[in-house]
Amino acid sequence: MSTYQELMAGGLRPNRARIQDIANRCQDAELVEGYTSGSIVTPGASLRRNNPSRPFGGRFTRARPQRSPDRERSIYRRRTLAATWPMPPFMAGMLTTSQVAYARIVADEVHRTGRCDLTLDEIGARGGMCRKTAKRAQDRLAELRWIAVEERPVTGRKHLSNVVRIVSDEWAMWIKMGPKPRRIGGHSCPTTGNQSDSFRSERPKRLRKKVPIPKSP
C-alpha cells in the first residue's frame, strides 16, 4: 500500500505530522491552509472499488444456449433420422438416438460428397438437437474410431468447420450398398421409334399394273 493510500484510508485531519509533510510538498498555499485549519476534510477512502469494471471476454462473445421453438417437432425429426438405419445394427446399438441421428447426417454428406464439412450448428438444426449434443455425438463416434475429425483453425479469425470422414470399413460398406440418391431434374421417358420408319410405314403402297404378255401364235 502506498503512502497516499494510507493517508486516504486513515484520514488527514487527526494526523498533523502527515499534513505538514504534504504541505511541504504542495505548491498551492490555499490548499495547504485549508488542510491545516481543518476547513477541508478528506474522508477515509475505501481500498475496495465500488464499481469494478467487467472483465474483457475476448473478441467473440459466448454463444447463447440453443432452444428449439418446437420441441415436439425436433424430437420427431431426431427419431425419424435415427430410424432410417444409417449404419449396421450392431453399431447403432452402441449409440443413443441423438448420436444415430448425427450419424445419419454424416452418412448422407459422405455419400454425396465423400466427406462432411457441415458445422455443428447446421448438423444440430437438421438433426433436431442442440450444438452441444451434436458435439458430444461427434466425440463419441471419434472415440469409437468410426470417424476421423480434421480441425481447421484460423489465427485471428473464426475457425473453419471440421471435416469428418468415415474410417470404419463396416460403415463405409453399409453406405456403399445403400440406396443411391435420386437425380435432381429430368425424368426417364420411354424411347420412341424413328420418325422416318413411321412415315414409311404409313405411306400407301403403289399398285403395279400387270402388263399382259402376248401369246405366241
Phi and psi in degrees as a GROMACS rama.xvg file:
@    title "Ramachandran Plot"
@    xaxis  label "Phi"
@    yaxis  label "Psi"
@TYPE xy
-78.1464  169.603  SER-2
-65.1751  -38.0719  THR-3
-63.5207  -41.6471  TYR-4
-66.6129  -35.91  GLN-5
-64.8985  -40.7394  GLU-6
-65.7827  -42.6746  LEU-7
-66.9215  -35.7041  MET-8
-71.6337  -37.5254  ALA-9
-90.5588  -14.7079  GLY-10
88.8299  150.479  GLY-11
-101.918  -18.9033  LEU-12
-68.3381  -47.9631  ARG-13
-75.2654  -14.0411  PRO-14
-103.976  96.8692  ASN-15
-72.8437  -33.9981  ARG-16
-65.0752  -40.9711  ALA-17
-71.0807  -34.3345  ARG-18
-63.3041  -41.8365  ILE-19
-66.2134  -33.8341  GLN-20
-66.7731  -39.2569  ASP-21
-70.7752  -35.5692  ILE-22
-65.2586  -34.1127  ALA-23
-67.481  -29.2327  ASN-24
-88.9933  -22.8708  ARG-25
-80.9136  144.049  CYS-26
-99.7048  -9.64908  GLN-27
-92.8435  113.699  ASP-28
-69.974  -37.2044  ALA-29
-66.2924  -39.5538  GLU-30
-66.2794  -39.2363  LEU-31
-66.0548  -40.902  VAL-32
-65.7548  -37.001  GLU-33
-66.4209  -41.494  GLY-34
-69.0101  -35.4047  TYR-35
-71.0271  -42.1439  THR-36
-76.5125  -19.7624  SER-37
95.2318  3.38516  GLY-38
-71.7085  -26.0157  SER-39
-107.298  116.86  ILE-40
-114.945  128.513  VAL-41
-98.5289  117.279  THR-42
-70.8898  155.308  PRO-43
-63.8731  129.331  GLY-44
-87.9274  143.819  ALA-45
-88.419  137.078  SER-46
-77.1571  -4.84294  LEU-47
-104.543  135.247  ARG-48
-74.9239  135.926  ARG-49
-76.4855  -39.4343  ASN-50
-122.714  82.8531  ASN-51
-66.9788  141.684  PRO-52
-72.1936  149.008  SER-53
-72.9419  139.132  ARG-54
-66.2052  147.075  PRO-55
-74.2246  122.134  PHE-56
-88.4827  -3.40367  GLY-57
106.799  177.999  GLY-58
-71.8728  -39.3423  ARG-59
-103.465  128.903  PHE-60
-76.877  157.003  THR-61
-74.6445  135.023  ARG-62
-69.8377  142.52  ALA-63
-75.5819  149.943  ARG-64
-63.1976  136.707  PRO-65
-78.6205  142.958  GLN-66
-134.24  126.472  ARG-67
-71.9594  133.173  SER-68
-67.8262  -25.6007  PRO-69
-134.269  95.249  ASP-70
-65.7075  -41.2653  ARG-71
-62.8941  -38.9629  GLU-72
-69.2118  -36.2305  ARG-73
-65.8599  -41.3559  SER-74
-64.4263  -41.2091  ILE-75
-63.5315  -42.0364  TYR-76
-66.1805  -39.409  ARG-77
-66.0128  -42.9275  ARG-78
-69.8457  -33.8201  ARG-79
-65.7371  -42.2205  THR-80
-65.0786  -37.997  LEU-81
-70.7528  -23.6632  ALA-82
-86.1725  2.6764  ALA-83
-92.1425  8.03544  THR-84
52.6101  68.9822  TRP-85
-77.9743  -6.86789  PRO-86
-149.829  169.484  MET-87
-58.0353  150.3  PRO-88
-59.8733  -36.1427  PRO-89
-69.4245  -23.8463  PHE-90
-82.5886  -40.078  MET-91
-66.695  -27.7711  ALA-92
-68.5504  -13.6058  GLY-93
-94.3232  1.80322  MET-94
-121.827  164.604  LEU-95
-87.4778  177.161  THR-96
-63.625  -42.5117  THR-97
-65.9244  -37.5178  SER-98
-68.9325  -36.6843  GLN-99
-69.2277  -37.286  VAL-100
-63.6401  -38.6397  ALA-101
-62.8331  -41.2463  TYR-102
-63.5877  -34.1256  ALA-103
-62.4615  -44.4167  ARG-104
-67.0587  -42.4384  ILE-105
-64.509  -41.8485  VAL-106
-63.318  -39.6327  ALA-107
-64.0256  -42.5133  ASP-108
-68.6865  -38.2861  GLU-109
-67.0097  -38.3482  VAL-110
-67.262  -29.9141  HIS-111
-87.5275  -43.9096  ARG-112
-121.113  -6.53543  THR-113
92.335  -11.0988  GLY-114
-158.953  168.951  ARG-115
-121.76  112.432  CYS-116
-115.976  26.2635  ASP-117
-74.5742  150.4  LEU-118
-76.4553  163.261  THR-119
-65.6858  -30.61  LEU-120
-66.7981  -40.6626  ASP-121
-66.7153  -41.543  GLU-122
-64.674  -40.8536  ILE-123
-64.3926  -38.6992  GLY-124
-67.1091  -38.7504  ALA-125
-73.0606  -36.2514  ARG-126
-90.449  0.937876  GLY-127
68.8474  40.0932  GLY-128
-141.693  168.825  MET-129
-86.506  171.847  CYS-130
-64.7584  -38.3062  ARG-131
-65.8143  -38.4759  LYS-132
-66.3109  -39.4918  THR-133
-64.4353  -37.1122  ALA-134
-66.41  -39.8702  LYS-135
-65.7349  -38.9345  ARG-136
-64.3792  -40.0579  ALA-137
-64.0006  -42.3248  GLN-138
-65.4566  -35.5016  ASP-139
-66.5543  -45.1185  ARG-140
-68.4333  -33.7103  LEU-141
-70.1413  -33.5951  ALA-142
-66.0513  -36.8765  GLU-143
-78.456  -2.49059  LEU-144
62.583  39.1103  ARG-145
-97.4372  -22.8823  TRP-146
-132.589  159.606  ILE-147
-119.75  124.759  ALA-148
-104.555  122.104  VAL-149
-106.01  115.954  GLU-150
-86.7896  144.66  GLU-151
-127.776  78.5463  ARG-152
-74.2104  149.956  PRO-153
-128.199  125.891  VAL-154
-72.6973  127.017  THR-155
80.1866  -1.01187  GLY-156
-138.016  178.488  ARG-157
-70.9707  136.476  LYS-158
-66.91  151.575  HIS-159
-75.4633  163.962  LEU-160
-69.4411  152.609  SER-161
-71.5091  150.968  ASN-162
-105.93  119.393  VAL-163
-107.174  128.09  VAL-164
-125.092  144.712  ARG-165
-87.2867  124.622  ILE-166
-112.1  -5.21691  VAL-167
-79.5749  125.319  SER-168
-66.2387  -39.8314  ASP-169
-64.6427  -42.5363  GLU-170
-68.2907  -41.6574  TRP-171
-63.2457  -39.2489  ALA-172
-67.5174  -37.053  MET-173
-62.4551  -42.4294  TRP-174
-67.5662  -38.9924  ILE-175
-66.3459  -35.959  LYS-176
-85.4991  -4.46804  MET-177
-76.012  178.785  GLY-178
-66.4635  144.722  PRO-179
-85.5742  145.357  LYS-180
-67.7648  145.839  PRO-181
-70.7972  147.326  ARG-182
-72.9538  146.508  ARG-183
-93.47  124.94  ILE-184
88.1097  137.574  GLY-185
78.3885  166.465  GLY-186
-154.159  156.846  HIS-187
-77.3852  140.367  SER-188
-137.873  146.853  CYS-189
-67.0833  146.44  PRO-190
-77.3928  153.011  THR-191
-110.741  163.738  THR-192
-72.4231  166.597  GLY-193
-67.2066  140.909  ASN-194
-67.9062  -35.9359  GLN-195
-65.748  -35.5331  SER-196
-67.4033  -43.2732  ASP-197
-67.0441  -36.5091  SER-198
-67.5861  -36.6374  PHE-199
-69.0322  -35.8131  ARG-200
-72.602  -30.0217  SER-201
-81.8783  -16.1083  GLU-202
-72.0339  130.892  ARG-203
-68.1454  147.948  PRO-204
-80.2101  144.292  LYS-205
-80.8163  139.286  ARG-206
-91.1419  125.55  LEU-207
-88.5132  133.55  ARG-208
-80.6528  136.354  LYS-209
-83.7484  123.349  LYS-210
-90.4557  122.14  VAL-211
-66.9839  135.55  PRO-212
-90.3051  123.981  ILE-213
-66.9413  139.81  PRO-214
-84.0896  144.871  LYS-215
-75.7968  142.989  SER-216
